[in-house]
Amino acid sequence: MMPAFTHPWLAWAALGAAAIPVVIHLLHRHKVVSTLFPPAFLLLSALEKKARRDRLKNLIILLSRIVLAASIFLAVSMPYLKARDDVVSVESKRPEAVAIVLDDSASMRTLSHGKTMFERAKQALKQRLSLLNDVDEAALVLASRPKSSSIGAFKPAANIMDELNDAEPGYSRVLLNPGLETAAAMLQQENKSRIKVLILVTDRAANALDLENPPWQGELRPDRVEVITLEDPDIIDNMAVVGAEVRKNGESGPAGFEVLARVSCFCRSPRKEVPVRLLVDGRVEATSFVDLDPGGMAQARFTVNLDSPGFHSGEVRVDSHDPFEDDDSMPVVLQAGKRARLLVVDGAPSSIPFLDEVFYLERALDPTRGGNQKLSIKVIDPEDLAGQDMSAYDVLFLCNMPAETLALALEQVEGFLEEGNGVFLSVGDKVVPKDYARLLAGILPGEPVAVSGTGSPQSGLGIRAKFPGGPILGPVESEAGESLAKARVWKWLSMKPGRDTRTVLTLSNGAPLLIIAYKGRGRVLFLTTSIDRNWTDFPISPVYLPVLQRSAYFLAKDLVWGGKNQVEVGQKRKIKVIGRPGKVEVSVKGPSGRVFKLGKPAGPGNARFVFSEIKRPGIFHVMVNNDVVDAFAAVMNPAESDLTRLPAPALEKFLTSKTGRYVEVPESGAGKDKPLWAWFLLIAVMAALLESLLRAGPIKASWRARSRIRQARWTRGASPR
């Protein structure tokens, strides 16, 4: 510590103030007067004792006055001890290269003493940077982005201050090892004459370090490692929502959900009846209570029915009242479907059920015959299509319908597609390729060529998935491969797919079997074989039911098929969108309302993007133009919720393997100047009290003398007066 003064001239004035009591003492010193008094020898011994006491008392009074005067002036000059020697070695006369590794993980958002740990870390770092000389240089490495710090990034401390002001803690899981390695590599490239100092600022969360892999490899080691420790308990009590899973509740219809939430307790004592709530669109929908043991986990279960279809923002929240608030909730996405209304046109009706064109289709779409909560089905004959009110339906199935009959309602069908609805077409014996090509070009996904076949079911072709992971096969692709390969198609309509189409299924010879196309705002699925067993045995395949149901949901636009709807903060999200090239624009709307534009599809059905701006928890919506087509929830890594601190000896052992000097700097001493004016003021008060006590001696003696006189008078019976 180096002494310094805020007002140095007042410190010099203290010297003059200290001389004032001495001058006064000399001016008031009594001169000795000699007087002849014969019996004086009788009092000599008593006078000598009293003189010695008086000289000592006067000396102490003089010193107290000197101290009083000097202390007042020193206190007014605002002295302080400038921090330097407690954190900097004797070698500091040489220039330093300082690499700072700043922990900016999610746990640094924990509140402590009215501030976040990150704010305290920045304040401690600023105090430490203030100790650097003009010839010293520093570099800042954020632990979450170690690769963004380049070799040779050292600069004056003032510039590092600007970077430090802009730094903010993230929400992602961060390991400090890569940041330490980057800092060591940066120091290794610096001038050999500089002292290489590495400063680590962290909350010492145990999960932030991989203790099995020391950061120093080979020559990559600093001369000195300083750790600025943020003062806090070894364990900070914390409760967190560490998981949330959304499941469809089939008993409650298309808008029914079950949410399973997991709550962990990183505490030293058990917690009873802790409220856990499910919020949907900002409203509390359900509340559960859980009991938690130290280090334990409990599960809360919620059921909810949503009022409207579409994507809803959900959140599971625990009332923890702990210092780390960001992990008290976890977002979830709930997509409430509508009950899609299907109109099925039976192109070849039959009184014998299993010979009817749509017999297998009806049972695939509604196996319980009226119990499907997501699909409502109405079957009509081809002649009745022209008179139907199409606005009452979401999806139209045209099964083996003659071209001439369909042409009578063609204008209605095209308008149906323009409104954003879906049409499913399948062929059969009543389909003539040239008539379809001539009359129905406006809704077909390509050009019909001819009816082809192998001649018999025994020689039929197998089915292959060409668009795995897409909207039709995505949820069933794991079981679809073998089942499709066993199915046989012995007759089909050869097609030349048009532009803006995507083939979902093909035959084993490569011929298209199921094609996706976009017409206006609507969608078209074209099956090039029959929907019944006349041309194929696909209707009795195990995957026939899920494929047909997924086709209906896809055409009704009631489908999330982008994959898992939960991703960890800091990771990337693959986004797939099927659309016309050049006519749609894909974007992502974040939880803060910011919109990230991804671009336009590069080709037909080939809109694939990688979204990397997932930097905070919340709900992200994927939009095509202005329509929300998908949504996903970004969540924090549950490891950040364990705030247990790594013991200081373990941290020192980890950092001192193959390195030089190790210095642990308390947060309060990290370059903080210590004021001394209060101590000088206290010394002045004590000096004044000491003088008062010494000068009160004669008064006290006089009071005692008067007291003895009064006592003597009372003894003789005299009046006390």
Sequence and secondary structure as in RCSB ss.txt:
>XXXX:A:sequence
MMPAFTHPWLAWAALGAAAIPVVIHLLHRHKVVSTLFPPAFLLLSALEKKARRDRLKNLIILLSRIVLAASIFLA
VSMPYLKARDDVVSVESKRPEAVAIVLDDSASMRTLSHGKTMFERAKQALKQRLSLLNDVDEAALVLASRPKSSS
IGAFKPAANIMDELNDAEPGYSRVLLNPGLETAAAMLQQENKSRIKVLILVTDRAANALDLENPPWQGELRPDRV
EVITLEDPDIIDNMAVVGAEVRKNGESGPAGFEVLARVSCFCRSPRKEVPVRLLVDGRVEATSFVDLDPGGMAQA
RFTVNLDSPGFHSGEVRVDSHDPFEDDDSMPVVLQAGKRARLLVVDGAPSSIPFLDEVFYLERALDPTRGGNQKL
SIKVIDPEDLAGQDMSAYDVLFLCNMPAETLALALEQVEGFLEEGNGVFLSVGDKVVPKDYARLLAGILPGEPVA
VSGTGSPQSGLGIRAKFPGGPILGPVESEAGESLAKARVWKWLSMKPGRDTRTVLTLSNGAPLLIIAYKGRGRVL
FLTTSIDRNWTDFPISPVYLPVLQRSAYFLAKDLVWGGKNQVEVGQKRKIKVIGRPGKVEVSVKGPSGRVFKLGK
PAGPGNARFVFSEIKRPGIFHVMVNNDVVDAFAAVMNPAESDLTRLPAPALEKFLTSKTGRYVEVPESGAGKDKP
LWAWFLLIAVMAALLESLLRAGPIKASWRARSRIRQARWTRGASPR
>XXXX:A:secstr
 EEEESSHHHHHHHHHHHHHHHHHHHHT         GGGGGGHHHHHHHHHHHHHHHHHHHHHHHHHHHHHHHH
HT EEEE  TTTS GGGGS EEEEEEE  SGGGG EETTEEHHHHHHHHHHHHHTT  TT EEEEEETT GGGS 
TT  B HHHHHHHHHH    SS   HHHHHHHHHHHHHTS TTSEEEEEEEE  BGGG  TTS S  TT   SEE
EEEE    SS  EEEEEEEEEEE GGG TTEEEEEEEEEEE SS EEEEEEEEEETTEEEEEEEEEE TT EEEE
EEEEE SSSEEEEEEEEE    S  TTSEEEEEEEE   EEEEEEESS  SSGGGSTTHHHHHHH TTSS  SSE
EEEEE GGGSTTS GGG SEEEEES  HHHHHHTHHHHHHHHHTT EEEEE  TT  HHHHHHH TTT SEEEEE
EEE SSGGG B EEESSTTSTTTGGGHHHHHHHHHH  B EEEEEEE TTEEEEEEETTS EEEEEEEETTEEEE
EESS SSSSSBSGGGSTTHHHHHHHHHHHHTT    SS SEEETTS EEEEE   TTT  EEEE TTS EEEEE 
 SSTT EEEEE    SSEEEEEEETTEEEEEEEEE  GGGG   B  HHHHHHHHSTT SEEEEEEGGGSS  EE
 HHHHHHHHHHHHHHHHHHHTHHHHHHHHHHHHHHHHHHHTT    
